[in-house]
Amino acid sequence: MSLDDNLRGVHPILEFRIRGLLSEPALKRYGTYPAVRLYSKQKALYDRYKAGRGNLAANPDRVLRTGKNFPYAWKPRGSWHMEQADGYGHAVDLKRPVGVTRAMADRAVKPYLAKWGLKQTVSSEWWHLQALHSSAWCDGPLPESSGM
């Protein structure tokens, strides 16, 4: 799938920042996986995880805790990969190039995260990136059309 396809449904600020990150010369061979998941896909991932047959996955029925600076009245639910109450997904998983280990990818990506207003919000997952988290938007560049 193309980057456009993989970012379909992602919040415009996150999309802008991911595109900026992937424009860095050191990261030109990196890509993304499809970012936004339906409830049914998240439920299947969670069920596999709970059965011991899959990777870490968020419970699609949970309500995420938010801090006092969370900028919206709605509460995020399930996974940040799921469409939230604002109509967008708020997480993207990066795809590393063939021959690049997880450790190498982590070292390559980390230096650019602050520049592009992105955060690794799952400590064990170098690839899971967000621009909005439970407390606030990460400081970073905004697309001209954001109105922020």
Buried (B, 14 or more C-beta within 10 A) or exposed (E): EEEEEBBBBBBEBBBBBBBBBBEBEEBEEBBBEBBBBEBEBBBBBBBEBEEEEEEEBBBBEEEBEBEEEBEEEEEBBBBBBBBBEEEBBBBBBBBBEEEBEEEEBBEBBEEBBEEBBBBBBBEEBBBBBBBBBBEEBBEBEBBEEEEE
